[in-house]
Amino acid sequence: MNIGFVGLGIMGSAMAANLLKGSYRVTVWNRSAEKCRELAQQGAVIADSPRAAAESSDVVIAMMANPDAVRSVRDGSDGIIAGLASGKGLVDMSTVDAETSRESADLAQQKGALFLEAPVAGSRKPAEEATLTIMAAGDRELYDTVLPALEKMGRKIMFVGETGSAARMKLANNLVMAGMLTALCEGMALASKSGLDEAQLLDVLDSGAVSNPMFRLKGPQIAANGEFPVAFPLKHMQKDLRLALQLAESVGQPLFATAAINELFKAALAEGWGDLDFAAVGRTVRK
């Protein structure tokens, strides 16, 4: 199976590299040509447009930052949809709203192609180590076809139903993650302000019911309040919170804590932390 891969950011470049390691023929496209050149050295073919990536592949994967970015590579004469044909498949692994996924599905199906949404849970390291959790929804036939390729990128892959279901699942997941991270930041800020040792607080947390990998990874970074190397950009988490709140509004579900947490992340964006890891929200909490 020939795979096209459009979008080579922090996540996409690692995921495409794992497909190459899995002996797939991969054709790549990215706005920044440097990312393409890095993968070309590993055996990838470089396409001159998203359309060309789709035309040369059986299945094309998109991994973009937000709904606008998805539309920018999906639509138009040089977009992915223009390169699709009957029997091909489009797998969108971006984190977007359900409406954007359904638009992509409709456009792909108008060309006789199949569509699958497959957002991922995980950040830079899981992407590099192929241990992502992948939530897929849409055409089951395409899921069955691409499952071996998904297994080269993730450790847990699940099919969750019709198009839109995976998008909603991913937003619910990230809502919880943002809430946990915010609670950690506030707990550590309180410990520090009241004269406690933050490292000892992290030890206490790690020994109890809330022990988890994210606290172990992010806690020392928050305590150091340093550079916050990017695994998951803060601006992307704020986008996911915004989309989660839009989903909640559409189904009539109040999200009391999430609304407040979104305001915190918006404040962090205004302070210039958007391109840092989302743990940098701790700077805003301490301020």
Secondary structure, DSSP 8 states (H G I E B T S, - for coil): -EEEEE--SHHHHHHHHHHHHTT-EEEEE-SSHHHHHHHHTTT-EE-SSHHHHHHT-SEEEE--SSHHHHHHHHSSTTSHHHH--TT-EEEE-S---HHHHHHHHHHHHHTT-EEEE--EE--HHHHHHT-EEEEEEE-HHHHHHHHHHHTTTEEEEEE-SSTTHHHHHHHHHHHHHHHHHHHHHHHHHHHHHTT--HHHHHHHHHTSTT--HHHHHHHHHHHHTS----SSBHHHHHHHHHHHHHHHHHHT---HHHHHHHHHHHHHHHTT-TTSBGGGHHHHHH-
